Amino acid sequence: MLRLPFRRLRPLSAASGRSFSGLPPPLPAAQVRSTFLDFFRDKHGHLLVPSSPVRPRGDPSLLFVNAGMNQFKPIFLGTADPRSEMASYHRVVNSQKCVRAGGKHNDLEDVGRDGYHHTFFEMLGNWSFGDYFKVGGALYCTWSRPTGEGGASVCNCVMSGGDPRHLAGPGDNFWEMGDTGPCGPCTEIHYDHVGGRDARTLVNMDSPDVVEIWNLVFIQYNREVDQSLRLLPRFSVDTGMGLERLTGVLQGRRSNYDTDLFTPLLHAIQQRSGAGPYAGRTGTADEGQVDLAYRVVADHIRTLSVCIADGVHPGMSGAELVLRRILRRAVRFCIEVLKAPQGALASLVPTVTYMLVKYISHNASELGESGRRTGCSLVRGFCFWFWFWSEWSGTNCPVCVSASVAWSLHRDLGFPLDLVDLMLAERGVQVDRQELDRLIAENQVVSEQQAGVSSRLMLDVLSLAALQRVGVPHTDDSLKYAYRLEDGRYVFPACHATVLALFDGQALVPEVREGQSCGVILDRTCFYSEQGGQSHDRGYFTCSCLQVSSVSQDVLFPVEAVHRAGGYVVHQVTAVDSLKTGDQIQLHLDQAHRMSCMVKHTATHILNFALRKVLGSAVSQRGSHVSADRLRFDCSIKGSLSSSQLQQVERCVNDIISANQIVHSQEVPLQTARTIRGLRTVDEVSPDSPPCPVSAGVSRPCPGGLTAGVSQLCLRCAYIFSHLLQTGAIKDLVIVSEKQLVKGISRIIAVTGRDAVRVSNVNDITGGGVTDLSELLICCVLPLQDSPALAASDWAVALCQHLGGSAGGSALVAQGTGSSSDITEALRWAEDFACQKTQR
């Protein structure tokens, strides 16, 4: 048990940041951060773990990392690979960069209205994974921290959830990761800037004087699908405290914007604007919302700088769309309220970089270009808005504006909805919220349908604990590594296995019947699971079942998906007959599919190398996906590649392919991988999966040894050894598409082998390269009806002939090829053709 002495100091004045005689000056923010980290690392044996990027690693449920616990979810969920560094964590401390804008935790609309909400902030936290719990350590640690060396007063702290020695239960404060999953009671520490009073009634009431500074979560339950609570096999502690708020308390400032985390930035904004100095006013006292604009710009430029440095760029969907809205909001306040010139926002980046140097690389040029485009869009939006307002306000206007106007500003011109609300509120009207919510909901349904979200049978933390409790060993998947080359052909091993466990989506069961979907856990497998952007293996397994005639017959179970959790490989199947634990099966791998994925995977590494060789070391990987038919590679590039550059990249790749170089790969600990010279993207590796260095044409990479040639890092254990053994099997690589997703980020689509030869032949005929995938493959799909007026095959044939190609297919689905230098014109022609045919 950790028992730390209470230490009570005199409180700082809430109204002034000046220190009183006899008291030391307030701690600067950098020292607040280091003191916190050193306290838990040096005095209480916590491992200091670096902050993860704000782009979530392998977690589609999040737009941004929004809490310190995000990177530790594999531990809470029990899915961390037992071979990984993360699996060894017991006590951890860190300072995590977080963004709360969009999704469940969204502070965007509150930013600027008060002095303590931010879209970007640092979360200081300490964790115990099955180590100390509640009074045994967590609260004695935390109670001593804000009342000890830092300088805050214990008499100004208010704790929700009860006395620190008697923590709240589920009936009081309760924290949950999501609709299901690990959760537990929590105790919040709030600080009263006024002091000398009972402030319990002001807790969580949006009082600017009583703010939450620390939340301590005691994770001991799992929320089930039926909303019931079940005790977890081991208890954990998850705490989080905002650096900005803690600094405000320790520096005696009621507003975080009055601390040294923001004052240099606010001064820089004032120098670049036409507004007076920042005065810290809020509400009605803030005439013209000038100080609100200062806070918005200061907050948003920090968020933009950190996100862009971590590879999230303003775009058109997901986190990128949220960042685009933040950019537009910042530019709007800069231009309209602070009267700053074009480019003022980007000129603040060096100030942010200096203040957050540990997190940010210089990105002013990209932000400047994005800001310029945003400014132009906002000008167009303002013109539309002022035209609309002049027309509408001349009538006997109601108190509500049509939702379609707000939605048009948002959808077509990129205005954040909170900006629309703000502009309306300035004129004393509001949008028809019910109608707007309906439009938002309809758009969400369409987005989800387009995304094709699919559910899978995933082992939860209790099922993983049950497997371990009954002694089910981790899956031996070493056979997926055991392929070899014989006479120029890849030979994959046979695999016989035993069914060790069956998971029906809720619990482990001894048997499943025909028609049931289930997850099958075997003692060994030759399949690899989907992780890190690589498709899972395809295939099936057979099981000998006794028929009524007492004759044994093999029954085939197609494998629909393969995923990995906590060291177990789960094969998702729909039972075509009874399947029981203990059954003997034989796995059959779709070797052609595996081979295609191996080709694309190794080709992706070679492409990455070639891009860096042609364009320079500034090129960095931003994402990738490998499937049997193509590879997709996203990377940071200043602008679109020229035809000459694309040809140089292709030549570099194909030279390595033609040389038939040997490919080396080896699984190593993360810390060892960091010592290997020439490796790429080491910082992108998740600590819950062991990395794998890959090299081609040189000896096996080893720590401290010089490695030249194609030396990169394979990011996930799921496809560590799904590489080719020699590069010659790729045959050929052709880039069929390269386009800028957003400024500074390019997406490259490439094909290999026979597909590459076909594309090369098309290029020879048309006299040029393909610049967008839409020019290579055209797919026409019509809705399923009894009345179609236009067959998909007729549509595709007409379009492809117009583009100099050919097509075929059925009345519902057809595809073909064609070539055009103007995709927009081709799509317009296709739409006009369809309209003419359907109007007959």
N, C-alpha and C positions, 0 to 999 in steps of 0.2 A: 504494500500500500504506500502510495506517495503522500506524505504529510508535509505540507509546506506552511510556514508561519504566515499569519496575516500581518500585513504591514499597512498602517493607515497614515496617509500623508494629508497635509492641508490641501483643499481643493484650489485650483487656479480660478481666477476671476472669470466668470462666463462672459463678461462684457468686453474684456480686453485681452489681447494677446501678449501684452507686456508682462514680463516677470516682475514679481515684487522683490523688495530688498530682502536678501537672505535666502532667496530661492534661486535655483539654477535656471538658466533660460530654457524655453521649451525645446524638446527634442525635435530635430529635423526629421522629416518623414523617412529618409534613408536610414537613419539610426533607429527609428521606431521599428522598421521592418527587420533590420539585422538583429536588434535586441530580442525580438520575439523568436526569430529562428534560432538564435544562439541559445536562448533559454531552454527550449525543448530539446535541441540537439545535444548541448554540452552538459546540461544538468539532469536530463531525464532520458537519455539514451534513445532519442528519436533519430531516424534516418532522414536526412535532408534530401528531398526529391525535387528535381527541377519542375518548373511550371510546364504544362503541356501547351501546345498551340491552341488558339481559340477556335480553330476548326476542329470539330470532334473527330477522333480517330475511330472509324468503324462503328459509329453510333448514329444510325439514320433517324433516331427519335429526337435528336437535338439539332437546332440550327447553329448554335454556338455553344462552346463550353460556358456554362452559366453558374457553376459552383465548383469549389475545390474538390468535391468528391467525384466529379465526372470521370476523371482518369482512373479512379479506383473502383469503378462499377464492376469490373470483372472479379474483384475480390468479394464484394458484397453479394454478387450473383453466383459466386462459386465457379465461374467459367474461366478463370485464369489458368493458362497452361502450367501444369505442375513443374515443367522444366524451366519456366521463365523466372526472371529476376523478381517480378511482382509477387509470385507465389511465396516468396520468402519474407515479405513485408509483415512486421508485427507492430512497430511503432514508427510513425511517419510524421514529418512536419514539412510544410512548404508555403510558398506564396504563389497563388494561382491567378493568372490574368483571366478575367471573366468578362463576358458581354451579356447583358440582359436587354435584349431588344427583339421582340417576336417570340412566339412560343408561350410556354406556361409562365415563365418569369419574364415580364416585359415592363421595363421602367421607362420606356421611351417617352411616353406622353407626360410623365411626371418630371422629366429633366427640365430644369430651368425655373420651374414654379416654386421650388424650395431650395434649400442649401445642402441637401444630403442625398438626393437621388442622382444616379449616374447610369449611363449605358455601358461604359467601361469602368471597371474597378479592379483592385487587387484584393483577393480574399486570403487572409492569413488563416491557417488551420493546422490542427494536430489531429491525428487519427490513431486509434487502437484497433487492431484486427485480432480479436480473440485474446487480447492482453488485459489491460486494466479496464475497469467499467465503473460508472457512476461514482459513488463516494470513494471507492477504492483508488481513485486517482484523478479522474477527469476534472471534477469540480475543485479539488484542492489545487490542481495545477492552474485552472482557469481563474479561480477566485484570487489567487496570489498574483496573477499576471497584471490585471488592470489596477490592482491596489498596491502593487509593489514598486519596482524600480521605475516604472513609467511616470508616475506622478498623479494619477487620478485618485479620487477619494471614494472609499467604500460606502460612505454615507450618501453619495450621490447615485449609487447603483441600485436599480430595481430589478428583481428577478421574477419573471413570470414562470408559472408552473410550480411554485412553492419554494420553501426554504432549501438552500443548497444541500442540506443533509437529508431532505425528504423530497425526492424528485416527483414530478407529476406523472400520472398514469395516462392511459388512452383517453380518459374523460376530459383531460385538460389540453395543454399544448401537445400537438402530435404532428410529426413530419413524415411525409411519404415521398418516395422517389418518383412515383407515377401512379397510374390506376391500379397496378399490381406491383408486387416486388417487396424488397426489404424496407422496413419502416420502424418507427418507434417514437416514444415520448421525447419531448425536447424541453429544454429550459433556456429561455432567452435572458440575456443580460442587457438591460436598457440603462442609458445614462441620462440623468436629469441635469441639464445645464444650469438650472436655477438653484436647486439644492435647498436643504433646510425645510422640506415639506414632504407629505405623503403623496407621491406621484403615481401610485398604482392605478388610479383611475384614468391616467393619461397614456398608459401603455397601449401601443398599437392603435392610437386614436389620431394619427397624423399630426401630432403636436410637434412643432419645430424644435421645442425645447427638450422633449423626451424621445430619444432615438435609440433604436436597437443597435448595439455594437457587437454582440456575440451571440451565437446560437449553438447550443450543445445538444446534439442528437444522440440518443441511446438506441442503437439499432438492434432490436431484439425480436421483432416479429416479421412475418411475411404476409402481405396482403394477397389473399387468394382471389381467383376470378369471381367467386361468389361473395366477395367482400368480407369474408371471415378472416380472422387473424390466427396464425399459427406461429408458435415459438420457433426461432431459428436454432440450428444446432450449435452455433457459437455467437456470442454477443460482441458488438463492436461499438466504438465511439467515433462520431464524426462531428467536428466543430468547425465553425467558420466565423471570421470576424473581418469586416471591411477595413482595409488599411486607411482609407480616406476618412472614415468616421472616427476610428481610433486616434488618428493624427489630430483631428479636430478637437477631440476631448483632451488629449495630452498637451495641445498647444493653446487650450483655453478659447477655442473659437466655436461659436454656435453654427457657423456655416463651414462646410468643407472647402468651399471656394475661397475662404480667407486664410487657408493654410499654404505652406510653401509648395504643396503639390499643384497649386493652381495660380498663385499670385504672379509668378513670372510669365505665365501664359496669358493671363488677363492683361498684363501690362503690354505684352507684344500685340495683342488684339487692338488695344487702344491706340498704339502707335500707327497701326495700319488702317484705322477706321476714321470716319468723320464724326464720331461720337465723343462725348465727354468721358472722363475717367469712370471706372467701375465704382459704384457706391454701395452695392450689396442690398439694394432695395427689393422687396417682393410685394406681390398683391397690388392693391390700389395705389400704394405709395410709389410704385415703379411706373411713373408716367411715361407713356410711349413704349413700354416694355423693353427699354434699353438694357437694363441690368439682366433681365430674363434672356435677352439675346446674347449678352456676354457669356452667361452660364451655358447656354445651348452650344455656342460655337466652341467654347473651351472643352466641354465634355465631348462633343462630336468629333473634334479634330483628334483627340486622343484615341477614340474608338476607331476612326478611319485609319489612323497611322498604324495601330497595332494589328488590325485585321488585315490590311494590305501586306504588312510585313509577314504575316502568317499565311498568306496565300488566299485570303478571301477578298475578292475584288467586286466592286459594284457591278451588278448584272441584272438578269431578268427573271430569276427564279430562286427560291429558297433563301439561304443566307445572303447570297449575292444581291437579291432583290431588297432585302431588309437594309443592307449596307447602302444600296443606291438611294433608298428613302432617307437614310440618315444623312447622306451627302447632300441631297436636295434640301433637306431641312436646314442644314448648316449654311448652305449657299444662300438660301432665302433670307435667313436672319442677317447674314453678312451684308448682302446687297440692299435689302429693303429697309432693315431697321438700323444697322450700324453704318450704312452708307459707305461701305468699303468698296474699293475698286476690284475689277476682275483680277484674279490671281492672288488675292489677299489670303484666302484660305490655305492655299498650298504653301505660301510663304511662312506659315506657322509651323510647318513640319520640322525644321531644324530645332526650334525651341522644344517641341515635344520630344524629338530624338535625344536632345541633351538631357532632358528630365527623365526619360524612360530608356536610357541607352541600353540597358540589359535586355530590352524586348524588341527594339526597333532598328531596322536598317533604313538608310535614307531612301525615301520614296516620294519626294516632293514632285518630281517630274510627272509621275503617273497621276498623282492626286491633282496636280495642276491641270493636266489635260482633262481628267474626269470632271473637275470643277468647272472648267471652261464650257464643256458640253452641257453640264448641268445648268450653268448660268443661262445659256442660250435657251434651253428647254423651259426654264422657269420664266424667262422673259416672254416666251410664247404663251405659257400658261397664264401669266399675269395679264397679258393682252386679252386673252379669252375671258378671263375672270372679270376684268374691268368692263369689257363690252357687255358681258352677261349682267353685271350688277347695274350698269347704267340703264339697260333695257328693262330690267326686272324691277328696280327700285322706283322707276317712274310710274308704276302701276300701284294699285292699292294692295301692297304686298302682304302676304300672310307671314306668320312667324316661322314657318318651315319652308326650306328649299327642297325641291325635288331631289330624290336620291340619285336619279339618273345623271344630274349635273355633277354631283360630287364624284360619282363613279367614273364619269368620263374624264374628269380632271385626274383621277387616280390611275385609271387603266391606260388611257391614251397619252397622257402627258407626264405620268410618273409622280404626281403630287402625293405625298403621304396623306392618308385620311385625317390624321391628327392636324396636319397643316390646313386642310380644308375646314375642319371644325374651328380652328383658331381664327381663320380669316372671316368665317361667318360670325363667330362670337364677337369679334371686333365691331361688327355691324348690328349686333343685337338680335341675330336670328340663328336658327339651328337647322340641321339637315333632318329629313324624315328618317329617323334612326331605324324604325321597323323595316321600312322598305330597303334601306341600305344594308341591314343585316341579312335580308333575303338575298340581295345581289351577291354579297360576300359568300353566303352559304352555297349558292348555286355555282359560283366560281370554284369554291373548294371541292365540290362534288366532281366537277369536270376535271380539275387538276388531279384528284385521286384516281379517277378512271384512266386518265392518260398515263399516270405513273404506274398503273398496273400493280398496285400493292398486293402482295400475296402473304398469307400467313403460313408459318411453318411450326412443326412440332419442336419446341425448344425445351430442353431440360431446365427447370428452375432450380433455385438454390436448395430447396427441400428435397427435390428428387435426386440432385447430385449428392446431398448428404445421405439419403437413403441408400444409394448405390455404394457409397463408402462404408456405411454401417453394416451392410450385408456382405461386405468383402468382395464386391465386383472390382476386378483390377482394371486399370486404365487400358484402353484399346492399344494393342500392338499394331501400329500401321507401318512398320518398317518395310513391308512388302511393296508398298507404293514406290519405294526407292530402288527396288531390286531389278529393274529392267536392264537389259544389256544389248549390245550390238553383236549380231552374228551374221557374217557374210553381207554386211550392209543393211540388215533388217533389224528393227527393234523387237526384242522378245520380252514379253511381259509374263511374270510368274503366275502359276495357278494358285488359287487360294481356297483352302477348306477351313471352315470356321464353325464355332459353336455359338448358339444364341444364349447370351448370358442374362439379358434383361430386355423387357418390353415396356415402352412408355406410351400410354394412351392419350397424353395431353394433360392429364391431371395427376396421375400416380403410376407407380410401377405395377404391372399386372403379370400374372403367370402365363396368360394365354390371350390371344386375340382371335376373333372369328372373321369369317368372310365379310368383306365390305368395310371393315374397320381400318381407319388410318392409324398408324403407330410409328414410333421410333424404335428401331432395332439396334441393340448394342451387342457387338460380337467380341469374342476374345482377340480376333485379329481381322485385318481387312487390307485389301490392296487398293481401295478407293481413297481419294483425297477429297477433303471437304472444301466448300466455297468460303474463301476468305481473302481479304486484301485485293479484291478486284479480279480474281480468277474464278472462272466457272468450275463447278464441282464435276466430278467424274459421272459418267452415265454408264448404265449397264443393268444387270439384274442378278438375282441369285436363285438357285433352285434348291428345293427341299423335297426329300422323298417322303411321301405321305401314303399311308395304308388305305387302300380303297375297300369298298364293301366286299369285293371278291377276294379280299386278303392278298391282293397283288399290289406291290409297291410301285408307285408312279411318281415321277418328278413333277413338281408343281413350280411354275415360274412366277417369281415376285419381282416386277419392275421396280428399280430404285428411282424414286422421284426427286430426291434431293439428299445431299450429304452435308452435315454440318458438325462442328466440333464444340464441345463445352467441357471445361474442367478436365481435360485429358481423355474424354470419351468421344469416340466418333459415332454419330447417330445417323443411321440410314433410314430415311423416311420412305415408307411403303404403304400401299393400301392392300390389305390381305386379300388374296384370291382364294384362300382356304385357311383352315386352322393353322396357327403358328404358335409354338410353345417354347418357353425357356428350356434349354437343353437340346433342342433340335439341332441336327447337323446339317449344314448347308454348304454349297459351293458357289463362290462369287465369280461372275463373268463380266469382265471389263469391256466396255466399248472402246476397243483399242484405236480405232480410227479417230474417234473424238478426242481421246487422250493425246494421241500423237499431234493432232491439229493444235491443241492447247499448248503443248510443249513447244511447238514451232513458234507460235505467236508469243509465248512468254519469253523465250530466249531472244527472239527478234526485237522485243520491246527493249531489252537491255542494250542490244546493239544499236538500236535507233537512238536511245538516250546518249550513248557514247558518241555516235556520229554527229548528233546535233551540237554537242559540246565541242567537238573537234572543229566543226565548220563555223559555228557562231560564237564560240568562246565559252569560258567557264561560268559566265553569268547565267547561262541557261540552267534552270533547275526544274525538276519534276514536280508537277502540281497534282497529279492523279493519273490513273491508268485503269484500263479494263481489258481483260483478255478473254476471248471466247474462241470457239472453233473456227468461225468464219472470218474474223478480223481482229485487229488490235486497235485500241484507242489510247492515245497518249496526250496528256495535257501538260504544257510546260510554259514557263515564263519566258517570253520573247518580247522585245520592244515593239515590234510591228510584224505584219504578215511577211512570210518568207517570199523572196522573189523566185521566179522559175529557175534561175541559175542556182540559187541556194538549195532549192529542193532537189535539183539534179545532183549537186555535190553531195548532199546527205544520202541520197539513194546510192550513188557510186561508192561512198565510204562503206555503207552497210553491205552492199553486194560484193565488195572486195573481201570483207571479212567472211562472208558466206562462201565465196569461191575458194578461199584458202582452207576451208574445212577445218577450222581451228578447234582444238580440244577445249571443252567447257569444264571448268572446275567449280565445284560448289561444296560448301562445308558449313554445317551448323556450329555456331560458336556463341558464347555468352556475349551480351550486349557490350559490356565493358571491354572485352577483348576485341570486338569488332571495331570499337572506336580507335584502337591503336594501329589498325591496318592502314598503311598509306595508300592513297588513291581511291579510297572508297567514297561512294556518293550517297547522299540522303540519309546519313546515319541518324540525324535528329528526327527523321520521320518514323522511326521504328517505335512501335508500342512496346512497353516493358512487359506486357502480358504475353508476348510471343517472342521466342528466341529468333534472332536474325540469322541470315545466311549470306556471307560474301560470295559473289559469283565473278569469275574471271574467265576470259577466253584468250587463247593464244599465248598465255604465260603460265609459269608454274603455279601450283596451288598457292593462293594468297595466305600469308602467315603474318602474325603480329610482328611489327617492327621491320618486316622485309619490304623491299621496294617492289611494288607491283605496277607494271605498265599495262598497256592494252586495255581491254574492256573489263574494268574493275568496278563493280557496282554492288548495291545491297539489295537482296531479296527481302521484301518487307514483312512477310507473314510466314509462319511455320507451315500453314496449310499447303503451300506449294513450293516449299524449299527445294525439293528435288524433282519438280516437274519441268526441269530444263532438259534440253537435248544434251547428248554426250559429245556431239560434234556439230559445228555450225552448218555443215553442208546440207543437212536435211531440210533447211529452210528453202532451198532451191533459188528463190528470188523474192525480192520485196519491192513493192510499188506503193508510193503514197498516193492515195486516191482523193484525199481531202485535207486541206489545211486552211483553217479560218480562225479569226480572232473571236473568242467567246466574249471577252471584254478587253478593254485596253490593257495590253501587257500579258495576256494569257491566250495562247494558241492551242487549238485542238487539232491533232493530227490523226487521221484514219489511214490505216495501211492494210494491205492484203499480202499474202505470201503464196508461194507454190503455184499451182495451176491457176488460181484466181489472179495472181500477179501477171502470169503470162497472158491471160485473156485481156486484162486491162492494158498491157503493153501493146497487144495487137490492135485494140481500139484506138490507142494513142497514135499508132503508126498510120491508121486509116484517116483519123481526123486531123492529124498534123499537130497535135499538141497534147499537153497533159490535162488531166482532169482536175479542176480546181475545187469542186464540191461534190460530195457523195451523191447529191440529188441528180447530178449529171450522169453518174454511172448506173445507178439503179433507180428505176421508177416503179412505184407500186401503187396501184389503184384499188381501193377497197370500197365497196358499197354496203350500206346497212342491209341486214337480213330482212327481206320483205317477200310477200307473195308474188305489186304495181311497179319489177323496176323498169323505169322508162329508158334507162341507159345501162347496157351491160358493161361491167368493168373491163372485159376484154376489148370491146369496141373502143372504149375510152383510152385504154393503154396503147392500143395499136395506132389510133389516130395521133396521139401525142408523140409517141416514139418515132413514127414516120415523119412527123413534123420536125423532130430533132435529128433526123437522119439515122435512126436505129430501127429496132424491131421489138415486138412484144407478143405475148400470148397469155392465156389463162382462162378462167371461167367467168360466168356472169357476175360473180360476187367478188372474186379476187384475181388480179392479173398483175404481171410485172414485166418489165423489159428494160432496154438500155437506150441511151441517147446521149447527145452532147450539145451543150450550149454554153456560151460565155455569159449569158444573162439568165440566171435562175428565176428572177422575179418575172421576167417576160414569159418564160416557159410556164410558170404557174398561172399567170394571167391568161395565157392561151388555153391552158387546160380548163380553167374555170369557165371561160367564154364558151368553149366547145360543149361542156356539160350543160350549161344554161340553155344553149340553143337546142340541144337534143331533148331536154326534159320539158321544154315549153311547147313542143309539137303536139 
